[in-house]
Amino acid sequence: MGSTYKDKDMGVLFAFNGKWVSWAHTAMGYAAFVSALVVGCALHYRKIVENQWYGYPDEWFPSVSATIGDRYPERSAFMILIALTSGPRFALVGLWYLLTARPGHVLPKAVATAGLLRTLSCAGWTYITSTDDHDSHDVLMISYLVLTVPWTAGCIALSPPNAKAIKYRRYLAGAFFGTLLPLIYFFIQHKVHRVAGAYTIYAFFEWALILLDVGFDAVTALDFDRFELVVRDVKGESKGVNTLSVPTAVLEKELLAYGKETTNVAAFASGIGLGQAADIAADVYHGFVFWSTLTSLGVVIWYFPLWHMGISGYEAFVMSTISPILLAIRPLRTLVVNHQRFAHLLSLVGLLAYLVKDPAHRLFTVGFSVSMGCLSWAATFYTDSDHPSKLESRILAFMLGLIMSSIAKFTWYTNNPIWPIMHAENGGWNQIGFILALPAAFRFTRRTVVQSVNIRERRGGSALLSAFGFGGLIFGLHSLLSDTGTMVMWAWDGYPIRGPASNVHAWHAIAAMSVGLLIGLTKPGIVTTWTAYSTGCAGAAVLTLYQQWRGYYGGLTLAVYLMAISVPMIGNASKKNPALTFGLGFFIYNLLVLFHVWVVAYAFVPGGPLVREHTDWIMLTTMLLIGAGILGLVRRNSDARTNTLRRRSATAGIRKYHLGALGILNLLFLLVSFSRFPSNDYQPYHADDRLLTAGIWTIHFSLDNDMWSSERRVRDLIKELEIDVIGLLETDLQRIIMGNRDTTQFLAEDLGMYVDYGPGPNKHTWGAALLSKFPILNSTHHLLPSPVGELAPAIHATLDVYGELVDVFVFHSGQEEDPEDRRLQTEYLSKLMGSSPRPSILLSYLVTRPLQGNYNTYVSDVSGMHDIDPGDWDRWCEYILFKGLRRTGYARVSRSTITDTELQVAKFVVPRTREDRDRVWVLEREVRDRRVNEDQVPAGWRFPAMFRGQGVRGHRYHVFEEPRYYNYD
């Protein structure tokens, strides 16, 4: 529009249209990056395309960071131009605030604040390069990406009714966040898998983010053309051309009239504000609390049969979830429905269970919390079922809570920070979690629709079929999607890695869950068809039958389907009798949970052998139950189609907030994923001495004697003993009853070790894992003969130890009650060890007395293995055997209260040459049991002195009261 002030020539020195602020920002921003790219390629092309693994011609296009980094003059050109960009940038944020600000609305202020902080953080990561200060650069870069979310979402939410601008913003924002996925994928290919050329492709996506980011802000030119920026001399003393002045009152009147136009433009968004956003945040967090409490129940129950070595009676608390059956009592149902806030608040008591020291009382607290949570959520679903927008909001909060729970577990290495097995000492955030849960519960329940005493029964469709479907759905979601690593472990089959890894590819699961939820939200008619159901069944079959990427892709297909069907299935269940759909549904879920345990714990439960090793039966039962729910949905669909358009219009306003929450959760997950990329540059503790320190420890499912998660205590002892290679037993925690956890993720990443998880949860063992400072070149998993008792897992791995190939075997034998199983397993493993011509170590749980019975098969000419110390008479389970290595030391370290088994450690020197290794084979037969004093071995070979005497934290050398050392020559 033309300038009113120019026309009147009233002291105007300079005036220009507001769109030029946007164009100036766009031009200077692009110029800064493009100039650096052109100058860098012209002067230092081969240097800026080179990375830590490859150079030209494998890599032929530079990344943004390499381009704008340390080299002169491209860095200087970039910094000068990016500094000039700051003026238009601040002006752009200010004009956007003036365009969207309205009295009494906080959202425009919040968006402007995010824009301002985003601009400042941009200055930080552009002027502080990764070479200057890597940590500061990364923190500022992550801050910029995090602040991009509220800025982008806020700009879209506050956009004036300009169809062209809104369209461009949505396209550019979608492309920006969509580009993050391939960006991360190719970064992983470069950083982890060291694929030649991957960094070049990554660079293209990185540059695309720059173009899209600046382009998003360029769209403001379509909105700012209504502004005119004026510089006027109000005193008339300027030496400029236009010196005629106009009374200030006249100018203010015209400005007020113009401001009225911009205010009206933004008035369309009068219903948008932080209040609704806070409601959605509270809903999602309340859903997160429910899933956190539900997933913790199995862990606190598992503690009791674990320490009783059999059924304890506390397993009955698994039925805490069937509390919705109480809604069958009409007076009680009315009471709960009309006082939902009280019921939801009672469900929060589980967050305070960490304050209860006695394990049994802590279980009672969690059981009550789960009971109230299931009851209150069932009542809420039922109450809101007559209000499509409210019901959809509740379901989305419930499902987003599951996604948030999975993200929290990934962030805390598969532990949830508000679980009752967590506290401050092991990384828990229980107090913060409860403080946030209180206002979330209050806000969640403040919009509850109050029903009359006589609650109308919903009709149409079968409540029984809905209960079947709901039970199967909740079990599928809990067993497979409550942790991002569960399906990865199903597909894992050792080294070399031919499939997904938990810390690298976890975002696949979150992406699949998000896509599924979007499909179920926007296309419910598609997911309720038999075609979609068949696709889900196919994914379940592939996950069950295959490993590596094929099996994982089947799991991702199933994840998409489960999340998609959850929206219509829970919605349909909400319209039926809640006592039947939710009460019976949770009962069916409980039966599946028990089934899920019995397939591996068959030796400890009556009738267990009937379901022994039948995870395939569990998957089949789950999909059949979901199919029953689909049958009920298909029958009901014809009656519901007439209300589709009305329902869409009613929910469209709130839905975008949930989608925004979903986007924020995904972005946060991606940022956490970046921090967990493995470096794969691990170093042994005593490389100069060519020393290998090996250990074996049964960690009792990472629950200590007092029901606390024990990963950090395990980590501390392994680190202080300077262990390079360790076998861990009783490590398979990827089941509902064990919390769907994975201790090896934390230990491997914190200690800087490669990890082989061993046979996965679909292999029906108690678990065996290997962690190593040395690269694992190859590993195979074995399930040893077990015709009667529990399956015995074993890992056979080949390590690169100082350039020599060394085999390591990790093995957990069967139980004492099954002697025939143990005999067959002994023969199998002895032949397996004997088949290796390389130096070898066995880290094992053998269930035998020294020098007796099966011991003489393990230590024999068949295996070629020697006992680390035949004179150690006080052993029953744990043993370390070896061949082809120079043994220098052996120690037993007490467990404190971490577990029920000590940690055994052995030290070896790896021969430098083949001749030296052959000499070791001969020498070991003659002098392998000769002991020497500590002062006769080099200092680097000795065990840490801190564990002598009383030791530290309850850990000390025991049985011998000090380590044993052996003749080296």
JOSUL-V298289 format. One record per residue. N is the residue number from 1. PHI is phi in radians with two decimals (999 if undefined). OMEGA is omega as a letter, one per 30 degrees, with the letter a starting at -180 (NA if undefined). Layout:
# JOSUL-V298289
N;PHI;OMEGA
N;PHI;OMEGA
This chain:
# JOSUL-V298289
1;999;a
2;-1.32;a
3;-1.53;l
4;-1.12;a
5;-1.35;l
6;-1.13;a
7;-1.03;a
8;-1.52;l
9;0.90;a
10;-1.86;l
11;1.21;a
12;-1.41;l
13;-1.53;a
14;-2.80;l
15;-2.57;l
16;-2.64;a
17;-1.26;a
18;-1.08;a
19;-1.12;a
20;-1.22;l
21;-1.10;l
22;-1.12;a
23;-1.16;l
24;-1.12;l
25;-1.08;a
26;-1.15;a
27;-1.12;a
28;-1.22;l
29;-1.10;l
30;-1.10;a
31;-1.07;a
32;-1.05;a
33;-1.31;a
34;-1.16;a
35;-1.09;l
36;-1.11;l
37;-1.13;a
38;-1.13;a
39;-1.13;a
40;-1.10;l
41;-1.16;a
42;-1.27;a
43;-1.83;a
44;-2.36;a
45;-0.98;a
46;-1.15;a
47;-1.31;a
48;-1.46;l
49;-1.60;a
50;-1.43;l
51;-2.18;a
52;-1.19;a
53;-1.92;a
54;-2.38;l
55;-2.34;l
56;-1.13;g
57;-1.64;l
58;-1.06;l
59;-1.97;a
60;-2.35;l
61;-2.38;a
62;-1.40;l
63;-1.37;l
64;-1.09;a
65;-1.11;l
66;-1.18;a
67;-1.27;a
68;-1.69;a
69;-1.35;a
70;-1.72;a
71;-1.52;l
72;-1.65;g
73;-1.78;a
74;-1.10;l
75;-1.10;l
76;-1.13;l
77;-1.05;l
78;-1.11;a
79;-1.17;l
80;-1.10;a
81;-1.23;l
82;-1.23;l
83;-1.17;l
84;-1.16;l
85;-1.25;a
86;-1.11;l
87;-1.05;l
88;-1.00;a
89;-1.16;l
90;-1.10;l
91;-1.11;l
92;-1.09;l
93;-1.10;l
94;-1.12;l
95;-1.15;l
96;-1.11;l
97;-1.14;l
98;-1.10;a
99;-1.24;a
100;-1.89;a
101;-1.17;l
102;-2.47;a
103;-1.02;l
104;1.44;a
105;-1.98;a
106;-1.61;a
107;-0.98;l
108;-1.02;l
109;-1.16;a
110;-1.13;l
111;-1.15;l
112;-1.11;l
113;-1.11;l
114;-1.07;l
115;-1.11;l
116;-1.16;l
117;-1.11;l
118;-1.12;l
119;-1.13;l
120;-1.16;l
121;-1.17;l
122;-1.09;l
123;-1.05;a
124;-1.11;a
125;-1.34;l
126;-1.45;a
127;-1.63;l
128;-1.91;a
129;-1.38;l
130;-1.13;l
131;-1.29;l
132;-1.11;a
133;-2.72;a
134;-1.03;a
135;-1.14;a
136;-1.09;l
137;-1.04;a
138;-1.17;a
139;-1.08;a
140;-1.20;l
141;-1.14;l
142;-1.12;l
143;-1.06;l
144;-1.09;a
145;-1.14;l
146;-1.11;a
147;-1.23;l
148;-1.13;a
149;-1.12;l
150;-1.14;l
151;-1.13;a
152;-1.16;a
153;-1.10;a
154;-1.15;l
155;-1.13;l
156;-1.17;a
157;-1.14;a
158;-1.69;a
159;-0.99;l
160;-1.07;a
161;-1.25;l
162;-2.06;a
163;-1.00;a
164;-1.13;a
165;-1.14;a
166;-1.09;l
167;-1.08;a
168;-1.10;a
169;-1.09;a
170;-1.14;l
171;-1.09;a
172;-1.19;l
173;-1.14;l
174;-1.08;l
175;-1.16;a
176;-1.07;a
177;-1.26;l
178;-1.18;l
179;-1.20;a
180;-1.08;a
181;-1.16;l
182;-1.14;l
183;-1.01;a
184;-1.17;a
185;-1.02;a
186;-1.30;l
187;-1.15;l
188;-1.12;l
189;-1.03;l
190;-1.32;a
191;-1.28;a
192;-1.64;a
193;-1.59;l
194;0.98;a
195;-1.40;l
196;-1.12;l
197;1.53;a
198;-1.15;a
199;-1.22;l
200;-1.14;l
201;-1.15;l
202;-0.99;a
203;-1.08;l
204;-1.09;l
205;-1.19;l
206;-1.13;l
207;-1.16;l
208;-1.09;l
209;-1.06;l
210;-1.09;a
211;-1.07;a
212;-1.22;a
213;-1.12;l
214;-1.17;l
215;-1.10;l
216;-1.05;l
217;-1.26;l
218;-1.16;a
219;-1.12;l
220;-1.04;l
221;-1.05;l
222;-1.27;l
223;-1.75;a
224;-1.38;a
225;-1.19;l
226;-1.48;l
227;-1.60;l
228;-2.37;l
229;-1.63;a
230;-2.19;l
231;-1.95;a
232;-2.26;l
233;-1.55;a
234;-1.33;l
235;-1.74;l
236;1.27;a
237;-1.78;a
238;-1.19;l
239;-1.54;a
240;-1.27;a
241;-1.26;a
242;-1.64;a
243;-1.97;l
244;-1.29;a
245;-1.78;l
246;-2.38;a
247;-0.96;a
248;-1.03;a
249;-1.06;l
250;-1.15;l
251;-1.08;a
252;-1.11;l
253;-1.12;a
254;-1.22;l
255;-1.10;l
256;-1.12;l
257;-1.13;l
258;-1.22;l
259;-1.11;l
260;-1.12;l
261;-1.14;a
262;-1.19;l
263;-1.16;l
264;-1.16;l
265;-1.05;a
266;-1.49;a
267;-1.18;a
268;-1.09;a
269;-1.66;a
270;-1.04;a
271;-1.49;a
272;-1.71;l
273;-2.95;a
274;-1.19;l
275;-1.04;l
276;-1.14;l
277;-1.05;l
278;-1.14;l
279;-1.05;a
280;-1.14;l
281;-1.04;l
282;-1.13;l
283;-1.07;a
284;-1.13;a
285;-1.15;l
286;-1.13;l
287;-1.11;l
288;-1.06;l
289;-1.10;l
290;-1.05;a
291;-1.14;l
292;-1.12;a
293;-1.21;a
294;-1.08;a
295;-1.26;l
296;-1.44;a
297;-1.05;a
298;-1.05;a
299;-1.13;a
300;-1.28;l
301;-1.24;a
302;-1.04;a
303;-0.94;a
304;-1.36;l
305;-1.12;l
306;-1.12;a
307;-1.52;l
308;-1.54;a
309;0.97;l
310;2.86;a
311;-1.13;a
312;-1.86;a
313;1.74;l
314;-1.24;l
315;-1.08;l
316;-1.05;a
317;-1.19;l
318;-1.08;a
319;-1.43;l
320;-1.03;a
321;-1.32;a
322;-1.46;a
323;-0.96;l
324;-1.01;l
325;-1.10;l
326;-1.14;l
327;-1.22;l
328;-1.23;l
329;-1.50;a
330;-1.00;l
331;-1.06;l
332;-1.21;l
333;-1.10;l
334;-1.08;a
335;-1.09;a
336;-1.19;a
337;-1.10;a
338;-1.44;l
339;-2.32;a
340;-1.13;a
341;-1.03;a
342;-1.10;a
343;-1.15;l
344;-1.14;l
345;-1.15;l
346;-1.10;a
347;-1.19;a
348;-1.37;a
349;-1.07;l
350;-1.10;l
351;-1.24;l
352;-1.70;a
353;-1.09;a
354;-1.11;l
355;-1.36;a
356;-1.55;a
357;-1.36;a
358;-1.22;a
359;-1.01;a
360;-1.12;l
361;-1.18;l
362;-1.16;l
363;-1.08;l
364;-1.01;a
365;-1.12;a
366;-1.16;l
367;-1.05;l
368;-1.11;a
369;-1.09;l
370;-1.10;l
371;-1.03;a
372;-1.23;l
373;-1.14;l
374;-1.12;l
375;-1.12;a
376;-1.23;l
377;-1.18;l
378;-1.07;l
379;-1.12;l
380;-1.17;l
381;-1.00;a
382;-1.12;a
383;-1.11;a
384;-1.55;a
385;-1.21;l
386;-1.50;a
387;-2.16;a
388;-0.94;a
389;-1.17;l
390;-1.18;a
391;-1.11;l
392;-1.07;l
393;-1.08;l
394;-1.15;a
395;-1.12;l
396;-1.13;l
397;-1.08;l
398;-1.08;a
399;-1.35;l
400;-1.15;l
401;-1.08;l
402;-1.12;l
403;-1.09;l
404;-1.10;l
405;-1.10;l
406;-1.13;l
407;-1.18;l
408;-1.07;l
409;-1.16;l
410;-1.12;a
411;-1.13;a
412;-1.75;l
413;0.99;l
414;1.35;l
415;-1.73;l
416;-1.62;a
417;-1.15;a
418;-1.94;l
419;-1.21;l
420;-1.29;l
421;-1.60;l
422;-1.92;l
423;-2.68;a
424;-1.00;a
425;-1.19;l
426;-2.03;l
427;1.74;a
428;-1.28;l
429;-2.08;a
430;-1.05;a
431;-1.13;l
432;-1.10;l
433;-1.03;l
434;-1.23;l
435;-1.07;l
436;-1.30;a
437;-1.21;a
438;-1.07;l
439;-1.12;l
440;-1.10;l
441;-1.16;l
442;-1.09;a
443;-1.24;l
444;-1.06;a
445;-1.65;a
446;-1.31;l
447;-1.82;a
448;-1.21;l
449;-1.42;a
450;-1.47;a
451;-1.67;l
452;-1.31;a
453;-1.11;a
454;-1.53;a
455;-1.41;a
456;-1.26;l
457;-1.38;l
458;-1.43;a
459;-2.23;a
460;1.78;a
461;1.53;a
462;-1.64;l
463;-1.18;l
464;-1.15;l
465;-1.10;l
466;-1.10;l
467;-1.13;l
468;-1.04;a
469;-1.10;a
470;-1.13;l
471;-1.07;l
472;-1.13;a
473;-1.12;a
474;-1.08;l
475;-1.14;l
476;-1.06;l
477;-1.10;a
478;-1.22;a
479;-1.28;a
480;-1.97;a
481;-2.01;l
482;-1.36;l
483;-2.50;a
484;-1.23;a
485;-1.67;a
486;-1.08;a
487;-1.20;l
488;-1.07;a
489;-1.19;l
490;-1.09;a
491;-1.63;a
492;-1.26;l
493;-2.46;l
494;1.71;a
495;-1.80;f
496;-1.12;a
497;-1.19;a
498;-2.09;a
499;-2.67;a
500;-1.32;l
501;-2.12;a
502;-1.08;a
503;-1.50;a
504;-1.84;a
505;-1.92;a
506;-1.11;a
507;-1.12;l
508;-1.02;a
509;-1.15;l
510;-1.13;l
511;-1.10;l
512;-1.12;l
513;-1.10;a
514;-1.16;l
515;-1.07;l
516;-1.06;l
517;-1.11;l
518;-1.11;l
519;-1.12;l
520;-1.11;a
521;-1.35;a
522;-1.69;a
523;-2.28;a
524;-1.10;l
525;-1.16;a
526;-1.36;a
527;-1.28;l
528;-1.64;l
529;-1.63;l
530;-1.23;l
531;-1.13;l
532;-1.11;l
533;-1.08;l
534;-1.09;l
535;-1.12;l
536;-1.09;l
537;-1.12;l
538;-1.10;l
539;-1.08;l
540;-1.11;a
541;-1.15;a
542;-1.14;l
543;-1.06;a
544;-1.30;a
545;-1.73;a
546;-2.17;l
547;-2.11;a
548;1.02;a
549;-1.14;a
550;-1.06;l
551;-1.11;a
552;-1.19;l
553;-1.10;l
554;-1.09;l
555;-1.10;l
556;-1.13;l
557;-1.07;l
558;-1.12;l
559;-1.09;l
560;-1.03;a
561;-1.16;a
562;-1.06;l
563;-1.18;a
564;-1.17;a
565;-1.30;a
566;-1.10;a
567;-1.13;l
568;-1.21;a
569;-1.25;l
570;-1.18;l
571;-1.06;l
572;-1.19;l
573;-1.11;a
574;-1.18;a
575;-1.59;a
576;-1.88;l
577;-1.04;a
578;-1.14;l
579;-1.12;a
580;-1.45;a
581;-1.17;a
582;-1.59;l
583;-1.14;l
584;-1.16;l
585;-1.02;l
586;-1.20;l
587;-1.13;l
588;-1.10;l
589;-1.00;l
590;-1.11;l
591;-1.07;l
592;-1.18;l
593;-1.08;l
594;-1.13;l
595;-0.99;a
596;-1.08;l
597;-1.50;a
598;-1.10;a
599;-1.09;l
600;-1.98;a
601;-1.75;a
602;-1.06;a
603;-1.30;a
604;-1.95;a
605;-2.25;l
606;-1.08;l
607;1.32;a
608;-0.98;a
609;-1.00;l
610;-1.15;a
611;-1.97;a
612;-0.95;l
613;1.04;a
614;-2.03;l
615;-1.06;l
616;-1.08;l
617;-1.16;l
618;-1.08;a
619;-1.10;l
620;-1.12;l
621;-1.09;l
622;-1.04;a
623;-1.24;l
624;-1.17;l
625;-1.13;l
626;-1.11;l
627;-1.06;l
628;-1.09;l
629;-1.13;l
630;-1.12;l
631;-1.01;l
632;-1.16;l
633;-1.23;a
634;-1.09;l
635;-1.13;a
636;-1.57;a
637;-1.02;a
638;-1.09;l
639;-1.35;a
640;-1.63;a
641;-1.10;a
642;-1.15;a
643;-1.69;a
644;-1.11;a
645;-1.10;l
646;-1.11;a
647;-1.17;l
648;-1.11;a
649;-1.17;a
650;-1.28;a
651;-1.76;a
652;-1.07;a
653;-1.15;a
654;-1.50;a
655;-1.02;a
656;-1.13;l
657;-1.21;l
658;-1.15;l
659;-1.14;l
660;-1.10;l
661;-1.10;l
662;-1.10;l
663;-1.11;l
664;-1.10;l
665;-1.08;l
666;-1.15;l
667;-1.14;l
668;-1.06;l
669;-1.11;l
670;-1.10;l
671;-1.13;l
672;-1.13;a
673;-1.05;l
674;-1.00;a
675;-1.26;a
676;-1.86;l
677;-1.12;a
678;-1.24;l
679;-1.51;l
680;0.97;l
681;-2.15;a
682;-1.28;a
683;-2.22;l
684;-1.20;a
685;-1.28;a
686;-2.31;a
687;-1.14;a
688;-1.10;l
689;-1.63;a
690;0.91;a
691;-1.65;l
692;-2.11;l
693;-1.81;a
694;-2.06;a
695;-2.50;l
696;-2.33;a
697;-2.68;l
698;-1.67;a
699;-1.66;l
700;0.97;l
701;1.07;l
702;1.01;l
703;-2.11;a
704;-1.45;a
705;-1.11;a
706;-1.89;l
707;1.25;l
708;-1.85;l
709;-1.13;a
710;-1.90;a
711;-0.96;a
712;-1.20;l
713;-1.21;l
714;-1.07;l
715;-0.98;a
716;-1.06;a
717;-1.21;l
718;-1.08;a
719;-1.18;a
720;-1.21;l
721;-1.49;l
722;0.99;a
723;-1.46;l
724;-1.59;a
725;-2.37;a
726;-2.44;l
727;-1.72;l
728;-2.01;a
729;-2.10;a
730;1.00;a
731;-2.07;a
732;-1.45;a
733;-1.95;a
734;-1.49;l
735;-2.44;a
736;-0.97;a
737;-1.17;a
738;-1.89;l
739;1.56;a
740;0.86;a
741;-1.98;l
742;-2.67;a
743;-1.06;a
744;-1.15;l
745;-1.07;a
746;-1.13;a
747;-1.09;a
748;-1.10;a
749;-1.30;a
750;-1.30;a
751;-1.51;a
752;1.23;a
753;-2.42;l
754;-1.32;a
755;-2.42;l
756;-2.06;a
757;-1.15;a
758;1.53;l
759;-0.95;a
760;-1.34;a
761;-1.13;l
762;-1.46;l
763;-1.81;l
764;1.11;l
765;-2.17;l
766;-1.50;l
767;1.80;l
768;-2.54;a
769;-2.36;l
770;-2.24;l
771;-2.09;a
772;-2.55;l
773;-1.29;a
774;-1.67;l
775;-1.01;l
776;-1.60;a
777;-1.39;a
778;-2.72;l
779;-2.60;l
780;-2.22;a
781;-1.87;a
782;-2.23;l
783;-1.99;a
784;-1.33;a
785;-0.94;a
786;-2.55;a
787;-1.14;a
788;-2.01;a
789;-1.59;a
790;-1.20;a
791;-1.15;a
792;-1.85;a
793;-1.54;l
794;-2.55;l
795;-2.10;l
796;-2.05;a
797;-2.12;l
798;-1.94;a
799;-1.89;l
800;-1.65;a
801;-1.88;a
802;0.93;l
803;1.53;l
804;-1.80;l
805;-1.50;l
806;-2.23;l
807;-1.59;l
808;-2.19;l
809;-1.99;l
810;-2.04;a
811;-2.57;l
812;-2.13;a
813;-1.29;l
814;-1.28;a
815;-1.35;l
816;-1.09;a
817;-1.23;a
818;-2.14;a
819;-1.11;a
820;-1.16;l
821;-1.00;a
822;-1.19;l
823;-1.15;l
824;-1.12;l
825;-1.15;l
826;-1.07;a
827;-1.12;a
828;-1.08;a
829;-1.21;l
830;-1.10;l
831;-1.16;l
832;-1.10;l
833;-1.18;l
834;-1.16;a
835;-1.32;a
836;-1.62;l
837;-1.49;a
838;-1.65;l
839;-0.95;a
840;-2.48;l
841;-2.37;l
842;-1.89;l
843;-1.99;a
844;-2.55;l
845;-2.20;a
846;-1.79;a
847;0.94;l
848;-2.76;l
849;-1.49;l
850;-1.04;l
851;1.20;a
852;-2.21;l
853;0.92;a
854;-1.08;l
855;-0.93;a
856;-1.36;l
857;-1.63;l
858;-1.10;l
859;-1.73;a
860;-2.81;l
861;-1.19;l
862;-1.12;a
863;-1.51;a
864;1.30;a
865;-1.69;l
866;-2.05;l
867;-1.34;l
868;-1.06;l
869;-2.81;a
870;-1.05;a
871;-1.43;l
872;-1.43;a
873;-1.43;a
874;-1.67;l
875;-2.12;l
876;-2.41;a
877;-2.01;a
878;-1.50;l
879;-2.49;l
880;-2.09;l
881;-2.05;a
882;-2.76;l
883;-2.76;l
884;1.27;l
885;-2.21;l
886;-1.60;l
887;-1.29;l
888;-2.15;a
889;-2.86;a
890;-2.64;l
891;-2.59;l
892;-2.09;a
893;-2.09;a
894;-1.16;a
895;-1.49;a
896;1.06;l
897;-1.88;a
898;-1.24;a
899;-2.67;l
900;-1.87;a
901;-2.37;l
902;-1.29;l
903;-1.83;l
904;-1.83;a
905;-2.33;l
906;-2.33;l
907;-2.02;l
908;-2.35;l
909;-1.88;a
910;-1.51;l
911;-1.00;a
912;-1.44;a
913;-2.25;l
914;-1.10;l
915;-1.11;l
916;-1.11;l
917;-1.14;l
918;-1.09;l
919;-1.14;l
920;-1.10;l
921;-1.01;a
922;-1.26;a
923;-1.09;a
924;-1.09;l
925;-1.17;a
926;-1.69;a
927;-2.24;a
928;-1.18;a
929;-1.83;a
930;-1.41;a
931;-1.68;l
932;-2.31;l
933;-1.34;a
934;-1.06;a
935;-1.25;l
936;-1.64;l
937;-2.05;a
938;-1.03;a
939;-1.03;a
940;-1.19;a
941;-1.59;a
942;-1.46;l
943;-1.37;a
944;-1.04;a
945;-1.33;a
946;-1.13;a
947;-1.72;l
948;-1.35;l
949;1.12;l
950;-1.40;l
951;1.20;l
952;-2.32;l
953;0.92;a
954;1.50;l
955;-1.80;l
956;-2.68;l
957;-1.23;a
958;-2.40;a
959;1.19;l
960;-1.55;a
961;1.23;l
962;-2.83;a
963;-1.13;l
964;-1.89;l
965;-2.12;a
966;-2.24;l
967;-0.98;a
968;-1.72;a
969;-1.37;NA
